[in-house]
Amino acid sequence: MDAASSILGASRRVVRELERLALHAPVDYVYNPLSYAGDGFREYVTRFASTQKRALFLGMNPGPWGMAQTGVPFGEISFVRDWMGIDAEVRSPPRTHPRIPVLGFAATRSEVSGRRFWGLMNDRFGSARAFFRKNFVANYCPLMFLDSRGGNVTPDKLSKTDREALFEICDRFLGETFRALEPQWIVGIGRFAENRVLDAAARFGWKTVRTGGIPHPSPANPGANLDWAGNTARRLELLGIWEKDRALRPPRKP
Protein backbone atom coordinates (compact mmCIF):
# COMPACT_ATOMS: atom_id res chain seq x y z
CA MET A 1 0.00 0.00 0.00
CA ASP A 2 1.44 3.39 -0.97
CA ALA A 3 1.54 6.42 1.31
CA ALA A 4 -1.52 8.11 -0.22
CA SER A 5 -3.66 4.98 0.19
CA SER A 6 -2.56 4.66 3.81
CA ILE A 7 -3.47 8.26 4.59
CA LEU A 8 -6.84 7.99 2.87
CA GLY A 9 -7.62 4.79 4.74
CA ALA A 10 -6.74 6.49 8.01
CA SER A 11 -8.86 9.52 7.09
CA ARG A 12 -11.94 7.32 6.58
CA ARG A 13 -11.53 5.89 10.07
CA VAL A 14 -10.98 9.36 11.50
CA VAL A 15 -14.19 10.67 9.90
CA ARG A 16 -16.20 7.94 11.61
CA GLU A 17 -14.55 8.61 14.96
CA LEU A 18 -14.99 12.37 14.75
CA GLU A 19 -18.66 12.05 13.88
CA ARG A 20 -19.23 10.31 17.22
CA LEU A 21 -17.82 13.22 19.24
CA ALA A 22 -20.37 15.23 21.24
CA LEU A 23 -18.77 18.63 21.84
CA HIS A 24 -19.81 21.22 24.41
CA ALA A 25 -19.77 25.02 24.70
CA PRO A 26 -18.31 27.17 23.29
CA VAL A 27 -18.71 24.95 20.18
CA ASP A 28 -22.08 25.27 18.44
CA TYR A 29 -21.20 24.31 14.85
CA VAL A 30 -18.77 21.67 13.60
CA TYR A 31 -17.59 21.49 9.98
CA ASN A 32 -15.85 18.31 8.80
CA PRO A 33 -14.37 18.95 5.34
CA LEU A 34 -12.92 15.44 5.21
CA SER A 35 -16.54 14.40 4.76
CA TYR A 36 -18.43 17.06 2.76
CA ALA A 37 -15.31 18.21 0.82
CA GLY A 38 -13.85 14.73 0.67
CA ASP A 39 -13.43 14.76 -3.12
CA GLY A 40 -10.96 17.65 -2.94
CA PHE A 41 -9.11 16.11 0.00
CA ARG A 42 -8.82 12.74 -1.74
CA GLU A 43 -7.51 14.33 -4.93
CA TYR A 44 -4.99 16.36 -2.92
CA VAL A 45 -3.68 13.28 -1.11
CA THR A 46 -3.69 11.07 -4.20
CA ARG A 47 -1.76 13.64 -6.24
CA PHE A 48 0.78 14.74 -3.70
CA ALA A 49 1.22 12.13 -0.93
CA SER A 50 2.25 9.09 -2.95
CA THR A 51 5.93 9.20 -1.92
CA GLN A 52 8.02 9.62 1.22
CA LYS A 53 8.82 13.23 2.15
CA ARG A 54 11.66 15.27 3.56
CA ALA A 55 9.32 17.62 5.47
CA LEU A 56 5.75 17.36 6.73
CA PHE A 57 4.29 20.81 7.46
CA LEU A 58 1.50 20.63 10.04
CA GLY A 59 -1.20 23.27 10.52
CA MET A 60 -3.74 23.52 13.30
CA ASN A 61 -7.21 23.01 11.76
CA PRO A 62 -9.28 24.22 8.78
CA GLY A 63 -9.93 27.90 8.21
CA PRO A 64 -13.40 29.12 7.17
CA TRP A 65 -12.34 30.31 3.70
CA GLY A 66 -9.64 27.73 3.06
CA MET A 67 -9.89 24.04 3.85
CA ALA A 68 -13.52 24.46 4.94
CA GLN A 69 -14.29 25.39 1.32
CA THR A 70 -11.89 23.14 -0.62
CA GLY A 71 -10.90 20.17 1.56
CA VAL A 72 -7.22 21.10 1.18
CA PRO A 73 -5.09 22.39 4.10
CA PHE A 74 -4.55 26.15 3.92
CA GLY A 75 -6.85 25.80 0.92
CA GLU A 76 -6.88 29.29 -0.58
CA ILE A 77 -9.04 28.67 -3.63
CA SER A 78 -6.83 30.30 -6.24
CA PHE A 79 -3.83 28.20 -5.22
CA VAL A 80 -5.79 24.96 -4.91
CA ARG A 81 -7.45 25.39 -8.31
CA ASP A 82 -4.75 27.13 -10.35
CA TRP A 83 -1.49 26.02 -8.71
CA MET A 84 -2.39 22.49 -7.62
CA GLY A 85 -4.91 21.83 -10.40
CA ILE A 86 -7.68 20.67 -8.05
CA ASP A 87 -11.29 21.69 -8.67
CA ALA A 88 -13.60 19.19 -6.99
CA GLU A 89 -17.25 19.02 -6.06
CA VAL A 90 -17.98 20.24 -2.53
CA ARG A 91 -21.22 19.40 -0.78
CA SER A 92 -22.73 21.31 2.15
CA PRO A 93 -22.23 20.27 5.76
CA PRO A 94 -25.37 19.07 7.56
CA ARG A 95 -25.51 22.32 9.56
CA THR A 96 -23.84 25.63 8.72
CA HIS A 97 -23.78 29.04 10.35
CA PRO A 98 -25.33 31.78 8.17
CA ARG A 99 -22.13 33.85 8.45
CA ILE A 100 -19.91 30.98 7.24
CA PRO A 101 -21.60 29.28 4.28
CA VAL A 102 -19.83 26.54 2.35
CA LEU A 103 -19.75 27.54 -1.30
CA GLY A 104 -16.82 25.37 -2.33
CA PHE A 105 -14.78 26.65 -5.23
CA ALA A 106 -17.44 29.28 -5.92
CA ALA A 107 -16.53 31.11 -2.70
CA THR A 108 -15.12 34.59 -3.31
CA ARG A 109 -13.55 35.24 0.10
CA SER A 110 -9.78 34.84 0.30
CA GLU A 111 -7.99 33.19 3.21
CA VAL A 112 -4.91 35.20 4.10
CA SER A 113 -3.16 32.29 5.83
CA GLY A 114 -3.41 30.11 2.76
CA ARG A 115 -2.46 32.92 0.40
CA ARG A 116 0.67 33.65 2.41
CA PHE A 117 1.67 30.03 2.93
CA TRP A 118 1.22 28.78 -0.62
CA GLY A 119 2.52 32.08 -2.00
CA LEU A 120 5.81 31.45 -0.21
CA MET A 121 5.99 27.89 -1.53
CA ASN A 122 5.25 29.09 -5.05
CA ASP A 123 7.97 31.75 -4.80
CA ARG A 124 10.45 29.20 -3.49
CA PHE A 125 9.67 26.17 -5.65
CA GLY A 126 7.89 27.60 -8.67
CA SER A 127 5.37 24.77 -9.08
CA ALA A 128 3.23 22.52 -6.93
CA ARG A 129 4.93 19.46 -8.43
CA ALA A 130 8.35 20.74 -7.33
CA PHE A 131 7.16 21.56 -3.80
CA PHE A 132 5.33 18.30 -3.18
CA ARG A 133 8.18 16.18 -4.48
CA LYS A 134 9.74 16.34 -1.02
CA ASN A 135 7.09 18.09 1.09
CA PHE A 136 3.52 17.63 2.24
CA VAL A 137 1.08 19.75 4.25
CA ALA A 138 -1.54 18.42 6.67
CA ASN A 139 -3.65 19.72 9.52
CA TYR A 140 -3.45 18.28 13.03
CA CYS A 141 -7.22 18.55 13.51
CA PRO A 142 -9.53 18.04 10.49
CA LEU A 143 -12.49 19.87 12.07
CA MET A 144 -13.48 23.54 12.13
CA PHE A 145 -15.42 24.78 15.16
CA LEU A 146 -17.68 27.84 15.39
CA ASP A 147 -19.52 29.39 18.30
CA SER A 148 -23.16 30.52 18.18
CA ARG A 149 -22.18 33.84 16.56
CA GLY A 150 -20.09 32.20 13.87
CA GLY A 151 -16.77 33.01 15.54
CA ASN A 152 -13.87 30.61 15.03
CA VAL A 153 -13.10 28.37 18.02
CA THR A 154 -9.58 26.97 17.83
CA PRO A 155 -8.93 23.47 19.25
CA ASP A 156 -7.04 24.83 22.24
CA LYS A 157 -10.19 26.71 23.30
CA LEU A 158 -12.34 23.58 23.64
CA SER A 159 -13.35 22.32 27.07
CA LYS A 160 -10.80 20.05 28.74
CA THR A 161 -12.94 16.95 28.22
CA ASP A 162 -13.49 17.75 24.55
CA ARG A 163 -9.80 18.51 23.99
CA GLU A 164 -8.74 15.18 25.46
CA ALA A 165 -11.18 13.21 23.30
CA LEU A 166 -10.29 15.17 20.16
CA PHE A 167 -6.53 15.08 20.68
CA GLU A 168 -6.61 11.30 21.15
CA ILE A 169 -8.10 10.90 17.66
CA CYS A 170 -5.89 13.55 16.07
CA ASP A 171 -2.70 12.15 17.59
CA ARG A 172 -3.44 8.76 16.06
CA PHE A 173 -4.19 10.34 12.67
CA LEU A 174 -0.91 12.25 12.83
CA GLY A 175 0.87 9.04 13.75
CA GLU A 176 -0.59 7.23 10.74
CA THR A 177 0.34 10.12 8.46
CA PHE A 178 3.88 10.07 9.84
CA ARG A 179 4.25 6.34 9.27
CA ALA A 180 2.94 6.67 5.71
CA LEU A 181 5.23 9.54 4.68
CA GLU A 182 8.26 8.82 6.89
CA PRO A 183 9.39 12.47 6.88
CA GLN A 184 12.77 13.53 8.14
CA TRP A 185 11.21 16.70 9.54
CA ILE A 186 7.83 17.65 10.98
CA VAL A 187 7.35 21.42 11.06
CA GLY A 188 4.54 22.88 13.14
CA ILE A 189 2.90 25.93 11.59
CA GLY A 190 2.25 28.06 14.67
CA ARG A 191 2.90 27.33 18.32
CA PHE A 192 -0.13 25.08 18.82
CA ALA A 193 0.85 22.72 15.99
CA GLU A 194 4.49 22.75 17.07
CA ASN A 195 3.50 21.70 20.60
CA ARG A 196 1.26 18.92 19.28
CA VAL A 197 4.17 17.65 17.17
CA LEU A 198 6.46 17.60 20.21
CA ASP A 199 3.85 15.77 22.28
CA ALA A 200 3.24 13.20 19.54
CA ALA A 201 6.96 12.62 18.99
CA ALA A 202 7.40 11.91 22.70
CA ARG A 203 4.27 9.78 22.91
CA PHE A 204 5.06 7.60 19.90
CA GLY A 205 8.82 7.49 20.37
CA TRP A 206 9.77 9.06 17.05
CA LYS A 207 13.53 9.04 17.58
CA THR A 208 14.63 9.66 13.99
CA VAL A 209 12.41 12.60 13.06
CA ARG A 210 13.50 16.19 13.63
CA THR A 211 10.97 18.78 14.70
CA GLY A 212 10.69 22.54 14.40
CA GLY A 213 8.24 25.38 14.01
CA ILE A 214 7.49 28.40 11.85
CA PRO A 215 5.18 31.35 12.58
CA HIS A 216 1.55 30.93 11.70
CA PRO A 217 0.69 33.10 8.66
CA SER A 218 -2.69 34.21 10.04
CA PRO A 219 -3.23 37.98 10.32
CA ALA A 220 -4.39 37.22 13.87
CA ASN A 221 -0.71 36.57 14.63
CA PRO A 222 0.83 40.08 14.92
CA GLY A 223 4.25 38.77 13.98
CA ALA A 224 2.92 37.46 10.66
CA ASN A 225 1.97 40.87 9.33
CA LEU A 226 5.53 42.05 8.70
CA ASP A 227 7.37 40.02 6.03
CA TRP A 228 6.02 36.63 7.09
CA ALA A 229 7.48 35.05 3.94
CA GLY A 230 11.00 36.37 4.49
CA ASN A 231 11.02 35.54 8.19
CA THR A 232 9.68 32.05 7.56
CA ALA A 233 12.20 31.36 4.80
CA ARG A 234 15.04 32.40 7.10
CA ARG A 235 13.66 30.19 9.86
CA LEU A 236 13.54 27.16 7.55
CA GLU A 237 17.10 27.92 6.44
CA LEU A 238 18.29 28.10 10.05
CA LEU A 239 16.63 24.77 10.80
CA GLY A 240 18.47 23.26 7.85
CA ILE A 241 15.35 22.29 5.94
CA TRP A 242 15.99 24.79 3.14
CA GLU A 243 19.26 25.73 1.53
CA LYS A 244 20.53 29.22 2.30
CA ASP A 245 20.94 32.13 -0.08
CA ARG A 246 17.98 31.27 -2.28
CA ALA A 247 16.43 34.56 -3.39
CA LEU A 248 12.73 35.19 -2.82
CA ARG A 249 10.60 37.54 -4.85
CA PRO A 250 9.28 40.52 -2.83
CA PRO A 251 6.60 39.42 -0.32
CA ARG A 252 3.02 39.71 -1.50
CA LYS A 253 0.68 42.09 0.24
CA PRO A 254 -1.98 40.36 2.36
C-alpha positions as CSV (number, residue, x, y, z in Angstrom):
1,M,0.0,0.0,0.0
2,D,1.4,3.4,-1.0
3,A,1.5,6.4,1.3
4,A,-1.5,8.1,-0.2
5,S,-3.7,5.0,0.2
6,S,-2.6,4.7,3.8
7,I,-3.5,8.3,4.6
8,L,-6.8,8.0,2.9
9,G,-7.6,4.8,4.7
10,A,-6.7,6.5,8.0
11,S,-8.9,9.5,7.1
12,R,-11.9,7.3,6.6
13,R,-11.5,5.9,10.1
14,V,-11.0,9.4,11.5
15,V,-14.2,10.7,9.9
16,R,-16.2,7.9,11.6
17,E,-14.5,8.6,15.0
18,L,-15.0,12.4,14.7
19,E,-18.7,12.0,13.9
20,R,-19.2,10.3,17.2
21,L,-17.8,13.2,19.2
22,A,-20.4,15.2,21.2
23,L,-18.8,18.6,21.8
24,H,-19.8,21.2,24.4
25,A,-19.8,25.0,24.7
26,P,-18.3,27.2,23.3
27,V,-18.7,25.0,20.2
28,D,-22.1,25.3,18.4
29,Y,-21.2,24.3,14.9
30,V,-18.8,21.7,13.6
31,Y,-17.6,21.5,10.0
32,N,-15.9,18.3,8.8
33,P,-14.4,19.0,5.3
34,L,-12.9,15.4,5.2
35,S,-16.5,14.4,4.8
36,Y,-18.4,17.1,2.8
37,A,-15.3,18.2,0.8
38,G,-13.9,14.7,0.7
39,D,-13.4,14.8,-3.1
40,G,-11.0,17.7,-2.9
41,F,-9.1,16.1,0.0
42,R,-8.8,12.7,-1.7
43,E,-7.5,14.3,-4.9
44,Y,-5.0,16.4,-2.9
45,V,-3.7,13.3,-1.1
46,T,-3.7,11.1,-4.2
47,R,-1.8,13.6,-6.2
48,F,0.8,14.7,-3.7
49,A,1.2,12.1,-0.9
50,S,2.3,9.1,-2.9
51,T,5.9,9.2,-1.9
52,Q,8.0,9.6,1.2
53,K,8.8,13.2,2.1
54,R,11.7,15.3,3.6
55,A,9.3,17.6,5.5
56,L,5.8,17.4,6.7
57,F,4.3,20.8,7.5
58,L,1.5,20.6,10.0
59,G,-1.2,23.3,10.5
60,M,-3.7,23.5,13.3
61,N,-7.2,23.0,11.8
62,P,-9.3,24.2,8.8
63,G,-9.9,27.9,8.2
64,P,-13.4,29.1,7.2
65,W,-12.3,30.3,3.7
66,G,-9.6,27.7,3.1
67,M,-9.9,24.0,3.9
68,A,-13.5,24.5,4.9
69,Q,-14.3,25.4,1.3
70,T,-11.9,23.1,-0.6
71,G,-10.9,20.2,1.6
72,V,-7.2,21.1,1.2
73,P,-5.1,22.4,4.1
74,F,-4.6,26.2,3.9
75,G,-6.9,25.8,0.9
76,E,-6.9,29.3,-0.6
77,I,-9.0,28.7,-3.6
78,S,-6.8,30.3,-6.2
79,F,-3.8,28.2,-5.2
80,V,-5.8,25.0,-4.9
81,R,-7.5,25.4,-8.3
82,D,-4.8,27.1,-10.4
83,W,-1.5,26.0,-8.7
84,M,-2.4,22.5,-7.6
85,G,-4.9,21.8,-10.4
86,I,-7.7,20.7,-8.1
87,D,-11.3,21.7,-8.7
88,A,-13.6,19.2,-7.0
89,E,-17.2,19.0,-6.1
90,V,-18.0,20.2,-2.5
91,R,-21.2,19.4,-0.8
92,S,-22.7,21.3,2.1
93,P,-22.2,20.3,5.8
94,P,-25.4,19.1,7.6
95,R,-25.5,22.3,9.6
96,T,-23.8,25.6,8.7
97,H,-23.8,29.0,10.3
98,P,-25.3,31.8,8.2
99,R,-22.1,33.8,8.4
100,I,-19.9,31.0,7.2
101,P,-21.6,29.3,4.3
102,V,-19.8,26.5,2.4
103,L,-19.7,27.5,-1.3
104,G,-16.8,25.4,-2.3
105,F,-14.8,26.7,-5.2
106,A,-17.4,29.3,-5.9
107,A,-16.5,31.1,-2.7
108,T,-15.1,34.6,-3.3
109,R,-13.5,35.2,0.1
110,S,-9.8,34.8,0.3
111,E,-8.0,33.2,3.2
112,V,-4.9,35.2,4.1
113,S,-3.2,32.3,5.8
114,G,-3.4,30.1,2.8
115,R,-2.5,32.9,0.4
116,R,0.7,33.6,2.4
117,F,1.7,30.0,2.9
118,W,1.2,28.8,-0.6
119,G,2.5,32.1,-2.0
120,L,5.8,31.4,-0.2
121,M,6.0,27.9,-1.5
122,N,5.3,29.1,-5.0
123,D,8.0,31.7,-4.8
124,R,10.4,29.2,-3.5
125,F,9.7,26.2,-5.6
126,G,7.9,27.6,-8.7
127,S,5.4,24.8,-9.1
128,A,3.2,22.5,-6.9
129,R,4.9,19.5,-8.4
130,A,8.4,20.7,-7.3
131,F,7.2,21.6,-3.8
132,F,5.3,18.3,-3.2
133,R,8.2,16.2,-4.5
134,K,9.7,16.3,-1.0
135,N,7.1,18.1,1.1
136,F,3.5,17.6,2.2
137,V,1.1,19.8,4.3
138,A,-1.5,18.4,6.7
139,N,-3.7,19.7,9.5
140,Y,-3.5,18.3,13.0
141,C,-7.2,18.5,13.5
142,P,-9.5,18.0,10.5
143,L,-12.5,19.9,12.1
144,M,-13.5,23.5,12.1
145,F,-15.4,24.8,15.2
146,L,-17.7,27.8,15.4
147,D,-19.5,29.4,18.3
148,S,-23.2,30.5,18.2
149,R,-22.2,33.8,16.6
150,G,-20.1,32.2,13.9
151,G,-16.8,33.0,15.5
152,N,-13.9,30.6,15.0
153,V,-13.1,28.4,18.0
154,T,-9.6,27.0,17.8
155,P,-8.9,23.5,19.2
156,D,-7.0,24.8,22.2
157,K,-10.2,26.7,23.3
158,L,-12.3,23.6,23.6
159,S,-13.3,22.3,27.1
160,K,-10.8,20.1,28.7
161,T,-12.9,17.0,28.2
162,D,-13.5,17.7,24.5
163,R,-9.8,18.5,24.0
164,E,-8.7,15.2,25.5
165,A,-11.2,13.2,23.3
166,L,-10.3,15.2,20.2
167,F,-6.5,15.1,20.7
168,E,-6.6,11.3,21.2
169,I,-8.1,10.9,17.7
170,C,-5.9,13.6,16.1
171,D,-2.7,12.2,17.6
172,R,-3.4,8.8,16.1
173,F,-4.2,10.3,12.7
174,L,-0.9,12.3,12.8
175,G,0.9,9.0,13.7
176,E,-0.6,7.2,10.7
177,T,0.3,10.1,8.5
178,F,3.9,10.1,9.8
179,R,4.3,6.3,9.3
180,A,2.9,6.7,5.7
181,L,5.2,9.5,4.7
182,E,8.3,8.8,6.9
183,P,9.4,12.5,6.9
184,Q,12.8,13.5,8.1
185,W,11.2,16.7,9.5
186,I,7.8,17.7,11.0
187,V,7.3,21.4,11.1
188,G,4.5,22.9,13.1
189,I,2.9,25.9,11.6
190,G,2.3,28.1,14.7
191,R,2.9,27.3,18.3
192,F,-0.1,25.1,18.8
193,A,0.9,22.7,16.0
194,E,4.5,22.7,17.1
195,N,3.5,21.7,20.6
196,R,1.3,18.9,19.3
197,V,4.2,17.6,17.2
198,L,6.5,17.6,20.2
199,D,3.8,15.8,22.3
200,A,3.2,13.2,19.5
201,A,7.0,12.6,19.0
202,A,7.4,11.9,22.7
203,R,4.3,9.8,22.9
204,F,5.1,7.6,19.9
205,G,8.8,7.5,20.4
206,W,9.8,9.1,17.0
207,K,13.5,9.0,17.6
208,T,14.6,9.7,14.0
209,V,12.4,12.6,13.1
210,R,13.5,16.2,13.6
211,T,11.0,18.8,14.7
212,G,10.7,22.5,14.4
213,G,8.2,25.4,14.0
214,I,7.5,28.4,11.8
215,P,5.2,31.4,12.6
216,H,1.5,30.9,11.7
217,P,0.7,33.1,8.7
218,S,-2.7,34.2,10.0
219,P,-3.2,38.0,10.3
220,A,-4.4,37.2,13.9
221,N,-0.7,36.6,14.6
222,P,0.8,40.1,14.9
223,G,4.3,38.8,14.0
224,A,2.9,37.5,10.7
225,N,2.0,40.9,9.3
226,L,5.5,42.0,8.7
227,D,7.4,40.0,6.0
228,W,6.0,36.6,7.1
229,A,7.5,35.0,3.9
230,G,11.0,36.4,4.5
231,N,11.0,35.5,8.2
232,T,9.7,32.0,7.6
233,A,12.2,31.4,4.8
234,R,15.0,32.4,7.1
235,R,13.7,30.2,9.9
236,L,13.5,27.2,7.6
237,E,17.1,27.9,6.4
238,L,18.3,28.1,10.1
239,L,16.6,24.8,10.8
240,G,18.5,23.3,7.9
241,I,15.3,22.3,5.9
242,W,16.0,24.8,3.1
243,E,19.3,25.7,1.5
244,K,20.5,29.2,2.3
245,D,20.9,32.1,-0.1
246,R,18.0,31.3,-2.3
247,A,16.4,34.6,-3.4
248,L,12.7,35.2,-2.8
249,R,10.6,37.5,-4.8
250,P,9.3,40.5,-2.8
251,P,6.6,39.4,-0.3
252,R,3.0,39.7,-1.5
253,K,0.7,42.1,0.2
254,P,-2.0,40.4,2.4
